[in-house]
Amino acid sequence: MIESVKSGFAKYSDYKGRATRSEYWYWYLFTIILISLAGILDVEISKNSSFITDIAELVILLPTICVGIRRMHDSGHRGWWLLCPIVNFIFLLSPSVEDNQYGTRPYRSSN
């Protein structure tokens, strides 16, 4: 999970290339944990404000979009499919495809 989070932040604006299923879902888990912790802090620190949650969401917005696009590429689809919720969920669950126009298949032993 740590490697997926590092990769998400290191490639925060890189929408080219590919991201494996595990990289995407670990990143997604990280975002859920981060937003949950930020929400708890908001409740404890400032009862009527969501300032910390808002900042956390802004910090992870661009990396989350880019990880999603790279995951679409890994399943052999264009990143624009992220805009269609039901279809993109199916594509996010699909396995990695062999080498394609978006690059070579990462981590050949998994997915």
N, CA, C and O atoms as CSV, one atom per row, in Angstrom:
chain,resi,resn,atom,element,x,y,z
A,1,MET,N,N,0.826,-1.194,0.000
A,1,MET,CA,C,0.000,0.000,0.000
A,1,MET,C,C,0.866,1.252,0.000
A,1,MET,O,O,0.551,2.230,-0.678
A,2,ILE,N,N,1.946,1.222,0.753
A,2,ILE,CA,C,2.818,2.394,0.832
A,2,ILE,C,C,3.395,2.743,-0.531
A,2,ILE,O,O,3.481,3.918,-0.890
A,3,GLU,N,N,3.789,1.729,-1.291
A,3,GLU,CA,C,4.334,1.976,-2.625
A,3,GLU,C,C,3.287,2.596,-3.547
A,3,GLU,O,O,3.613,3.457,-4.364
A,4,SER,N,N,2.050,2.170,-3.423
A,4,SER,CA,C,0.974,2.731,-4.239
A,4,SER,C,C,0.737,4.198,-3.900
A,4,SER,O,O,0.504,5.014,-4.792
A,5,VAL,N,N,0.794,4.529,-2.627
A,5,VAL,CA,C,0.607,5.917,-2.200
A,5,VAL,C,C,1.777,6.768,-2.676
A,5,VAL,O,O,1.583,7.878,-3.171
A,6,LYS,N,N,2.988,6.248,-2.526
A,6,LYS,CA,C,4.164,6.978,-3.021
A,6,LYS,C,C,4.060,7.206,-4.517
A,6,LYS,O,O,4.336,8.302,-5.004
A,7,SER,N,N,3.662,6.171,-5.248
A,7,SER,CA,C,3.515,6.279,-6.694
A,7,SER,C,C,2.437,7.292,-7.053
A,7,SER,O,O,2.609,8.080,-7.984
A,8,GLY,N,N,1.323,7.277,-6.320
A,8,GLY,CA,C,0.247,8.235,-6.581
A,8,GLY,C,C,0.697,9.671,-6.438
A,8,GLY,O,O,0.347,10.518,-7.260
A,9,PHE,N,N,1.474,9.956,-5.394
A,9,PHE,CA,C,1.963,11.319,-5.199
A,9,PHE,C,C,3.130,11.641,-6.128
A,9,PHE,O,O,3.256,12.777,-6.584
A,10,ALA,N,N,3.979,10.666,-6.412
A,10,ALA,CA,C,5.116,10.916,-7.299
A,10,ALA,C,C,4.649,11.215,-8.723
A,10,ALA,O,O,5.257,12.019,-9.429
A,11,LYS,N,N,3.573,10.564,-9.130
A,11,LYS,CA,C,3.032,10.761,-10.483
A,11,LYS,C,C,1.739,11.566,-10.411
A,11,LYS,O,O,0.804,11.304,-11.167
A,12,TYR,N,N,1.679,12.538,-9.513
A,12,TYR,CA,C,0.440,13.248,-9.220
A,12,TYR,C,C,-0.189,13.921,-10.430
A,12,TYR,O,O,-1.405,14.111,-10.456
A,13,SER,N,N,0.592,14.282,-11.421
A,13,SER,CA,C,0.027,14.922,-12.605
A,13,SER,C,C,0.355,14.143,-13.871
A,13,SER,O,O,0.236,14.678,-14.974
A,14,ASP,N,N,0.762,12.902,-13.729
A,14,ASP,CA,C,1.129,12.072,-14.876
A,14,ASP,C,C,-0.044,11.169,-15.241
A,14,ASP,O,O,-0.303,10.167,-14.576
A,15,TYR,N,N,-0.738,11.534,-16.291
A,15,TYR,CA,C,-1.871,10.734,-16.731
A,15,TYR,C,C,-1.483,9.737,-17.810
A,15,TYR,O,O,-2.327,8.976,-18.284
A,16,LYS,N,N,-0.223,9.733,-18.199
A,16,LYS,CA,C,0.249,8.791,-19.211
A,16,LYS,C,C,0.786,7.549,-18.522
A,16,LYS,O,O,1.242,7.610,-17.380
A,17,GLY,N,N,0.731,6.444,-19.208
A,17,GLY,CA,C,1.231,5.212,-18.631
A,17,GLY,C,C,0.108,4.376,-18.060
A,17,GLY,O,O,-1.054,4.529,-18.436
A,18,ARG,N,N,0.471,3.486,-17.143
A,18,ARG,CA,C,-0.477,2.513,-16.620
A,18,ARG,C,C,-0.348,2.353,-15.113
A,18,ARG,O,O,0.713,2.600,-14.539
A,19,ALA,N,N,-1.443,1.937,-14.478
A,19,ALA,CA,C,-1.458,1.636,-13.041
A,19,ALA,C,C,-2.207,0.314,-12.866
A,19,ALA,O,O,-3.301,0.143,-13.404
A,20,THR,N,N,-1.633,-0.597,-12.133
A,20,THR,CA,C,-2.255,-1.909,-11.929
A,20,THR,C,C,-3.506,-1.794,-11.053
A,20,THR,O,O,-3.758,-0.763,-10.431
A,21,ARG,N,N,-4.270,-2.868,-11.024
A,21,ARG,CA,C,-5.447,-2.888,-10.156
A,21,ARG,C,C,-5.058,-2.650,-8.710
A,21,ARG,O,O,-5.694,-1.856,-8.017
A,22,SER,N,N,-4.015,-3.332,-8.247
A,22,SER,CA,C,-3.627,-3.175,-6.840
A,22,SER,C,C,-3.182,-1.746,-6.548
A,22,SER,O,O,-3.514,-1.206,-5.493
A,23,GLU,N,N,-2.445,-1.131,-7.448
A,23,GLU,CA,C,-2.024,0.252,-7.239
A,23,GLU,C,C,-3.243,1.165,-7.124
A,23,GLU,O,O,-3.306,2.023,-6.243
A,24,TYR,N,N,-4.203,0.974,-8.016
A,24,TYR,CA,C,-5.398,1.810,-7.991
A,24,TYR,C,C,-6.187,1.599,-6.708
A,24,TYR,O,O,-6.544,2.575,-6.048
A,25,TRP,N,N,-6.471,0.357,-6.336
A,25,TRP,CA,C,-7.323,0.091,-5.181
A,25,TRP,C,C,-6.632,0.431,-3.865
A,25,TRP,O,O,-7.299,0.822,-2.907
A,26,TYR,N,N,-5.308,0.290,-3.798
A,26,TYR,CA,C,-4.608,0.752,-2.586
A,26,TYR,C,C,-4.669,2.269,-2.481
A,26,TYR,O,O,-4.831,2.816,-1.391
A,27,TRP,N,N,-4.539,2.941,-3.612
A,27,TRP,CA,C,-4.673,4.400,-3.601
A,27,TRP,C,C,-6.076,4.782,-3.135
A,27,TRP,O,O,-6.225,5.696,-2.324
A,28,TYR,N,N,-7.092,4.107,-3.627
A,28,TYR,CA,C,-8.466,4.374,-3.254
A,28,TYR,C,C,-8.674,4.152,-1.753
A,28,TYR,O,O,-9.328,4.957,-1.090
A,29,LEU,N,N,-8.124,3.069,-1.225
A,29,LEU,CA,C,-8.201,2.800,0.212
A,29,LEU,C,C,-7.528,3.918,1.011
A,29,LEU,O,O,-8.055,4.366,2.030
A,30,PHE,N,N,-6.368,4.360,0.543
A,30,PHE,CA,C,-5.665,5.467,1.194
A,30,PHE,C,C,-6.527,6.722,1.232
A,30,PHE,O,O,-6.583,7.402,2.256
A,31,THR,N,N,-7.200,7.035,0.126
A,31,THR,CA,C,-8.037,8.244,0.093
A,31,THR,C,C,-9.205,8.135,1.069
A,31,THR,O,O,-9.564,9.117,1.719
A,32,ILE,N,N,-9.794,6.952,1.172
A,32,ILE,CA,C,-10.896,6.761,2.129
A,32,ILE,C,C,-10.399,6.970,3.563
A,32,ILE,O,O,-11.051,7.644,4.361
A,33,ILE,N,N,-9.257,6.395,3.877
A,33,ILE,CA,C,-8.685,6.537,5.222
A,33,ILE,C,C,-8.347,8.005,5.504
A,33,ILE,O,O,-8.656,8.521,6.578
A,34,LEU,N,N,-7.714,8.669,4.540
A,34,LEU,CA,C,-7.323,10.069,4.716
A,34,LEU,C,C,-8.536,10.967,4.940
A,34,LEU,O,O,-8.536,11.790,5.856
A,35,ILE,N,N,-9.558,10.817,4.120
A,35,ILE,CA,C,-10.749,11.654,4.262
A,35,ILE,C,C,-11.473,11.351,5.579
A,35,ILE,O,O,-12.010,12.256,6.218
A,36,SER,N,N,-11.485,10.089,5.977
A,36,SER,CA,C,-12.110,9.722,7.253
A,36,SER,C,C,-11.377,10.361,8.428
A,36,SER,O,O,-12.003,10.918,9.330
A,37,LEU,N,N,-10.054,10.278,8.412
A,37,LEU,CA,C,-9.264,10.893,9.484
A,37,LEU,C,C,-9.426,12.415,9.487
A,37,LEU,O,O,-9.506,13.029,10.551
A,38,ALA,N,N,-9.473,13.013,8.315
A,38,ALA,CA,C,-9.667,14.461,8.231
A,38,ALA,C,C,-11.038,14.841,8.778
A,38,ALA,O,O,-11.174,15.859,9.456
A,39,GLY,N,N,-12.048,14.037,8.491
A,39,GLY,CA,C,-13.385,14.291,9.026
A,39,GLY,C,C,-13.421,14.193,10.533
A,39,GLY,O,O,-14.062,15.007,11.198
A,40,ILE,N,N,-12.739,13.203,11.075
A,40,ILE,CA,C,-12.670,13.054,12.531
A,40,ILE,C,C,-11.973,14.264,13.149
A,40,ILE,O,O,-12.427,14.791,14.165
A,41,LEU,N,N,-10.881,14.702,12.545
A,41,LEU,CA,C,-10.186,15.892,13.049
A,41,LEU,C,C,-11.076,17.125,12.986
A,41,LEU,O,O,-11.089,17.935,13.913
A,42,ASP,N,N,-11.824,17.268,11.887
A,42,ASP,CA,C,-12.742,18.404,11.782
A,42,ASP,C,C,-13.755,18.410,12.914
A,42,ASP,O,O,-14.027,19.459,13.498
A,43,VAL,N,N,-14.315,17.251,13.228
A,43,VAL,CA,C,-15.312,17.163,14.292
A,43,VAL,C,C,-14.688,17.500,15.641
A,43,VAL,O,O,-15.291,18.206,16.449
A,44,GLU,N,N,-13.486,16.997,15.884
A,44,GLU,CA,C,-12.828,17.214,17.179
A,44,GLU,C,C,-12.307,18.637,17.352
A,44,GLU,O,O,-12.401,19.210,18.437
A,45,ILE,N,N,-11.763,19.197,16.291
A,45,ILE,CA,C,-11.127,20.514,16.400
A,45,ILE,C,C,-12.130,21.644,16.219
A,45,ILE,O,O,-12.225,22.551,17.046
A,46,SER,N,N,-12.858,21.574,15.147
A,46,SER,CA,C,-13.818,22.656,14.870
A,46,SER,C,C,-15.172,22.034,14.564
A,46,SER,O,O,-15.350,21.418,13.514
A,47,LYS,N,N,-16.079,22.183,15.431
A,47,LYS,CA,C,-17.370,21.484,15.370
A,47,LYS,C,C,-18.184,21.793,14.111
A,47,LYS,O,O,-18.911,20.924,13.628
A,48,ASN,N,N,-18.080,22.996,13.577
A,48,ASN,CA,C,-18.937,23.389,12.456
A,48,ASN,C,C,-18.184,23.640,11.157
A,48,ASN,O,O,-18.721,24.273,10.248
A,49,SER,N,N,-16.975,23.164,11.055
A,49,SER,CA,C,-16.173,23.448,9.871
A,49,SER,C,C,-15.685,22.150,9.242
A,49,SER,O,O,-15.521,21.139,9.925
A,50,SER,N,N,-15.458,22.191,7.944
A,50,SER,CA,C,-14.885,21.038,7.248
A,50,SER,C,C,-13.568,21.440,6.584
A,50,SER,O,O,-13.197,20.900,5.542
A,51,PHE,N,N,-12.878,22.382,7.191
A,51,PHE,CA,C,-11.657,22.933,6.610
A,51,PHE,C,C,-10.602,21.861,6.349
A,51,PHE,O,O,-10.034,21.824,5.258
A,52,ILE,N,N,-10.327,20.997,7.311
A,52,ILE,CA,C,-9.281,19.984,7.161
A,52,ILE,C,C,-9.667,18.982,6.071
A,52,ILE,O,O,-8.826,18.579,5.267
A,53,THR,N,N,-10.923,18.588,6.048
A,53,THR,CA,C,-11.399,17.668,5.009
A,53,THR,C,C,-11.287,18.309,3.637
A,53,THR,O,O,-10.878,17.655,2.677
A,54,ASP,N,N,-11.642,19.565,3.535
A,54,ASP,CA,C,-11.543,20.273,2.250
A,54,ASP,C,C,-10.105,20.324,1.757
A,54,ASP,O,O,-9.846,20.105,0.574
A,55,ILE,N,N,-9.179,20.610,2.645
A,55,ILE,CA,C,-7.763,20.655,2.269
A,55,ILE,C,C,-7.289,19.266,1.820
A,55,ILE,O,O,-6.599,19.142,0.808
A,56,ALA,N,N,-7.659,18.231,2.569
A,56,ALA,CA,C,-7.265,16.859,2.210
A,56,ALA,C,C,-7.817,16.478,0.844
A,56,ALA,O,O,-7.120,15.861,0.038
A,57,GLU,N,N,-9.068,16.845,0.582
A,57,GLU,CA,C,-9.662,16.535,-0.719
A,57,GLU,C,C,-8.951,17.266,-1.851
A,57,GLU,O,O,-8.743,16.697,-2.923
A,58,LEU,N,N,-8.582,18.511,-1.623
A,58,LEU,CA,C,-7.847,19.260,-2.650
A,58,LEU,C,C,-6.468,18.652,-2.922
A,58,LEU,O,O,-6.009,18.613,-4.063
A,59,VAL,N,N,-5.817,18.180,-1.860
A,59,VAL,CA,C,-4.478,17.591,-2.014
A,59,VAL,C,C,-4.528,16.312,-2.846
A,59,VAL,O,O,-3.616,16.053,-3.631
A,60,ILE,N,N,-5.574,15.513,-2.686
A,60,ILE,CA,C,-5.619,14.222,-3.389
A,60,ILE,C,C,-6.447,14.252,-4.670
A,60,ILE,O,O,-6.529,13.231,-5.353
A,61,LEU,N,N,-7.059,15.373,-5.022
A,61,LEU,CA,C,-7.913,15.436,-6.209
A,61,LEU,C,C,-7.175,15.073,-7.493
A,61,LEU,O,O,-7.564,14.133,-8.186
A,62,LEU,N,N,-6.125,15.802,-7.811
A,62,LEU,CA,C,-5.390,15.560,-9.056
A,62,LEU,C,C,-4.721,14.181,-9.086
A,62,LEU,O,O,-4.818,13.495,-10.103
A,63,PRO,N,N,-4.048,13.747,-8.015
A,63,PRO,CA,C,-3.483,12.399,-8.047
A,63,PRO,C,C,-4.541,11.309,-8.245
A,63,PRO,O,O,-4.285,10.313,-8.922
A,64,THR,N,N,-5.723,11.494,-7.659
A,64,THR,CA,C,-6.781,10.497,-7.797
A,64,THR,C,C,-7.269,10.411,-9.237
A,64,THR,O,O,-7.495,9.316,-9.752
A,65,ILE,N,N,-7.429,11.539,-9.879
A,65,ILE,CA,C,-7.839,11.553,-11.285
A,65,ILE,C,C,-6.782,10.872,-12.145
A,65,ILE,O,O,-7.111,10.057,-13.007
A,66,CYS,N,N,-5.517,11.201,-11.914
A,66,CYS,CA,C,-4.436,10.628,-12.727
A,66,CYS,C,C,-4.270,9.130,-12.498
A,66,CYS,O,O,-4.014,8.392,-13.449
A,67,VAL,N,N,-4.410,8.664,-11.257
A,67,VAL,CA,C,-4.331,7.220,-10.993
A,67,VAL,C,C,-5.483,6.507,-11.702
A,67,VAL,O,O,-5.297,5.424,-12.258
A,68,GLY,N,N,-6.666,7.111,-11.683
A,68,GLY,CA,C,-7.812,6.519,-12.376
A,68,GLY,C,C,-7.601,6.435,-13.877
A,68,GLY,O,O,-7.938,5.427,-14.498
A,69,ILE,N,N,-7.050,7.477,-14.460
A,69,ILE,CA,C,-6.767,7.470,-15.899
A,69,ILE,C,C,-5.741,6.395,-16.225
A,69,ILE,O,O,-5.909,5.647,-17.187
A,70,ARG,N,N,-4.674,6.313,-15.426
A,70,ARG,CA,C,-3.664,5.282,-15.678
A,70,ARG,C,C,-4.252,3.881,-15.519
A,70,ARG,O,O,-3.845,2.961,-16.229
A,71,ARG,N,N,-5.200,3.703,-14.602
A,71,ARG,CA,C,-5.855,2.397,-14.434
A,71,ARG,C,C,-6.702,2.071,-15.655
A,71,ARG,O,O,-6.737,0.921,-16.092
A,72,MET,N,N,-7.383,3.066,-16.212
A,72,MET,CA,C,-8.140,2.850,-17.454
A,72,MET,C,C,-7.187,2.403,-18.563
A,72,MET,O,O,-7.492,1.485,-19.323
A,73,HIS,N,N,-6.047,3.052,-18.644
A,73,HIS,CA,C,-5.052,2.677,-19.657
A,73,HIS,C,C,-4.600,1.239,-19.461
A,73,HIS,O,O,-4.424,0.507,-20.435
A,74,ASP,N,N,-4.411,0.827,-18.217
A,74,ASP,CA,C,-3.939,-0.522,-17.936
A,74,ASP,C,C,-4.949,-1.574,-18.388
A,74,ASP,O,O,-4.565,-2.673,-18.788
A,75,SER,N,N,-6.237,-1.242,-18.325
A,75,SER,CA,C,-7.254,-2.193,-18.764
A,75,SER,C,C,-7.538,-2.067,-20.262
A,75,SER,O,O,-8.424,-2.738,-20.792
A,76,GLY,N,N,-6.777,-1.202,-20.937
A,76,GLY,CA,C,-6.888,-1.076,-22.387
A,76,GLY,C,C,-7.935,-0.077,-22.852
A,76,GLY,O,O,-8.388,-0.152,-23.994
A,77,HIS,N,N,-8.329,0.859,-21.990
A,77,HIS,CA,C,-9.363,1.822,-22.331
A,77,HIS,C,C,-8.853,3.243,-22.169
A,77,HIS,O,O,-7.860,3.494,-21.487
A,78,ARG,N,N,-9.551,4.160,-22.809
A,78,ARG,CA,C,-9.187,5.570,-22.704
A,78,ARG,C,C,-9.595,6.131,-21.351
A,78,ARG,O,O,-10.566,5.671,-20.750
A,79,GLY,N,N,-8.862,7.114,-20.877
A,79,GLY,CA,C,-9.130,7.727,-19.579
A,79,GLY,C,C,-10.468,8.431,-19.494
A,79,GLY,O,O,-10.989,8.623,-18.395
A,80,TRP,N,N,-11.037,8.822,-20.623
A,80,TRP,CA,C,-12.318,9.507,-20.631
A,80,TRP,C,C,-13.447,8.644,-20.055
A,80,TRP,O,O,-14.488,9.175,-19.669
A,81,TRP,N,N,-13.256,7.339,-19.995
A,81,TRP,CA,C,-14.278,6.456,-19.435
A,81,TRP,C,C,-14.522,6.736,-17.955
A,81,TRP,O,O,-15.535,6.293,-17.413
A,82,LEU,N,N,-13.628,7.453,-17.294
A,82,LEU,CA,C,-13.858,7.822,-15.892
A,82,LEU,C,C,-15.110,8.678,-15.730
A,82,LEU,O,O,-15.688,8.734,-14.644
A,83,LEU,N,N,-15.526,9.336,-16.791
A,83,LEU,CA,C,-16.697,10.207,-16.723
A,83,LEU,C,C,-18.015,9.438,-16.753
A,83,LEU,O,O,-19.069,10.011,-16.478
A,84,CYS,N,N,-17.969,8.161,-17.079
A,84,CYS,CA,C,-19.176,7.330,-17.151
A,84,CYS,C,C,-19.143,6.335,-15.989
A,84,CYS,O,O,-18.494,5.294,-16.099
A,85,PRO,N,N,-19.821,6.628,-14.886
A,85,PRO,CA,C,-19.644,5.889,-13.631
A,85,PRO,C,C,-19.800,4.368,-13.705
A,85,PRO,O,O,-18.934,3.651,-13.203
A,86,ILE,N,N,-20.850,3.862,-14.299
A,86,ILE,CA,C,-21.068,2.415,-14.301
A,86,ILE,C,C,-20.018,1.715,-15.157
A,86,ILE,O,O,-19.451,0.702,-14.748
A,87,VAL,N,N,-19.768,2.247,-16.323
A,87,VAL,CA,C,-18.794,1.631,-17.234
A,87,VAL,C,C,-17.398,1.693,-16.641
A,87,VAL,O,O,-16.660,0.710,-16.707
A,88,ASN,N,N,-17.019,2.822,-16.064
A,88,ASN,CA,C,-15.660,2.926,-15.527
A,88,ASN,C,C,-15.457,1.969,-14.373
A,88,ASN,O,O,-14.354,1.451,-14.202
A,89,PHE,N,N,-16.486,1.714,-13.572
A,89,PHE,CA,C,-16.345,0.767,-12.471
A,89,PHE,C,C,-16.054,-0.631,-13.013
A,89,PHE,O,O,-15.222,-1.352,-12.461
A,90,ILE,N,N,-16.726,-1.008,-14.072
A,90,ILE,CA,C,-16.485,-2.317,-14.695
A,90,ILE,C,C,-15.059,-2.374,-15.235
A,90,ILE,O,O,-14.368,-3.378,-15.062
A,91,PHE,N,N,-14.619,-1.304,-15.885
A,91,PHE,CA,C,-13.260,-1.268,-16.423
A,91,PHE,C,C,-12.215,-1.273,-15.311
A,91,PHE,O,O,-11.153,-1.876,-15.466
A,92,LEU,N,N,-12.505,-0.609,-14.193
A,92,LEU,CA,C,-11.558,-0.588,-13.077
A,92,LEU,C,C,-11.368,-1.975,-12.487
A,92,LEU,O,O,-10.293,-2.292,-11.978
A,93,LEU,N,N,-12.394,-2.794,-12.550
A,93,LEU,CA,C,-12.318,-4.161,-12.035
A,93,LEU,C,C,-11.661,-5.130,-13.005
A,93,LEU,O,O,-11.214,-6.205,-12.605
A,94,SER,N,N,-11.601,-4.758,-14.272
A,94,SER,CA,C,-11.073,-5.684,-15.284
A,94,SER,C,C,-9.559,-5.860,-15.119
A,94,SER,O,O,-8.868,-4.967,-14.630
A,95,PRO,N,N,-9.065,-7.019,-15.533
A,95,PRO,CA,C,-7.626,-7.286,-15.362
A,95,PRO,C,C,-6.766,-6.469,-16.321
A,95,PRO,O,O,-7.256,-5.905,-17.300
A,96,SER,N,N,-5.482,-6.421,-16.016
A,96,SER,CA,C,-4.524,-5.757,-16.889
A,96,SER,C,C,-4.465,-6.496,-18.216
A,96,SER,O,O,-4.568,-7.722,-18.265
A,97,VAL,N,N,-4.300,-5.744,-19.279
A,97,VAL,CA,C,-4.116,-6.360,-20.585
A,97,VAL,C,C,-2.630,-6.370,-20.899
A,97,VAL,O,O,-1.842,-5.663,-20.270
A,98,GLU,N,N,-2.270,-7.162,-21.857
A,98,GLU,CA,C,-0.867,-7.204,-22.272
A,98,GLU,C,C,-0.439,-5.824,-22.766
A,98,GLU,O,O,-1.213,-4.870,-22.692
A,99,ASP,N,N,0.757,-5.718,-23.256
A,99,ASP,CA,C,1.267,-4.447,-23.763
A,99,ASP,C,C,0.236,-3.817,-24.701
A,99,ASP,O,O,-0.356,-4.496,-25.540
A,100,ASN,N,N,0.032,-2.509,-24.543
A,100,ASN,CA,C,-0.905,-1.808,-25.418
A,100,ASN,C,C,-0.339,-0.434,-25.771
A,100,ASN,O,O,0.827,-0.148,-25.500
A,101,GLN,N,N,-1.175,0.415,-26.381
A,101,GLN,CA,C,-0.698,1.726,-26.828
A,101,GLN,C,C,-0.306,2.638,-25.674
A,101,GLN,O,O,0.303,3.684,-25.897
A,102,TYR,N,N,-0.647,2.259,-24.439
A,102,TYR,CA,C,-0.322,3.078,-23.278
A,102,TYR,C,C,0.955,2.642,-22.582
A,102,TYR,O,O,1.394,3.286,-21.629
A,103,GLY,N,N,1.551,1.562,-23.047
A,103,GLY,CA,C,2.800,1.116,-22.472
A,103,GLY,C,C,2.832,-0.385,-22.235
A,103,GLY,O,O,1.877,-1.102,-22.534
A,104,THR,N,N,3.947,-0.842,-21.693
A,104,THR,CA,C,4.096,-2.264,-21.394
A,104,THR,C,C,3.334,-2.603,-20.118
A,104,THR,O,O,3.103,-1.739,-19.272
A,105,ARG,N,N,2.954,-3.842,-19.991
A,105,ARG,CA,C,2.203,-4.289,-18.826
A,105,ARG,C,C,3.098,-4.237,-17.592
A,105,ARG,O,O,4.133,-4.901,-17.545
A,106,PRO,N,N,2.693,-3.435,-16.576
A,106,PRO,CA,C,3.498,-3.368,-15.358
A,106,PRO,C,C,3.306,-4.633,-14.513
A,106,PRO,O,O,2.228,-5.227,-14.501
A,107,TYR,N,N,4.352,-5.027,-13.820
A,107,TYR,CA,C,4.298,-6.148,-12.872
A,107,TYR,C,C,3.678,-7.391,-13.500
A,107,TYR,O,O,2.595,-7.821,-13.104
A,108,ARG,N,N,4.349,-7.946,-14.452
A,108,ARG,CA,C,3.838,-9.096,-15.193
A,108,ARG,C,C,3.395,-10.255,-14.305
A,108,ARG,O,O,2.530,-11.027,-14.719
A,109,SER,N,N,3.937,-10.408,-13.128
A,109,SER,CA,C,3.582,-11.551,-12.273
A,109,SER,C,C,2.261,-11.368,-11.551
A,109,SER,O,O,1.744,-12.336,-10.993
A,110,SER,N,N,1.689,-10.166,-11.536
A,110,SER,CA,C,0.423,-9.943,-10.849
A,110,SER,C,C,-0.635,-9.474,-11.829
A,110,SER,O,O,-0.342,-9.123,-12.972
A,111,ASN,N,N,-1.892,-9.477,-11.345
A,111,ASN,CA,C,-3.048,-9.021,-12.116
A,111,ASN,C,C,-3.142,-9.804,-13.384
A,111,ASN,O,O,-4.050,-9.577,-14.183
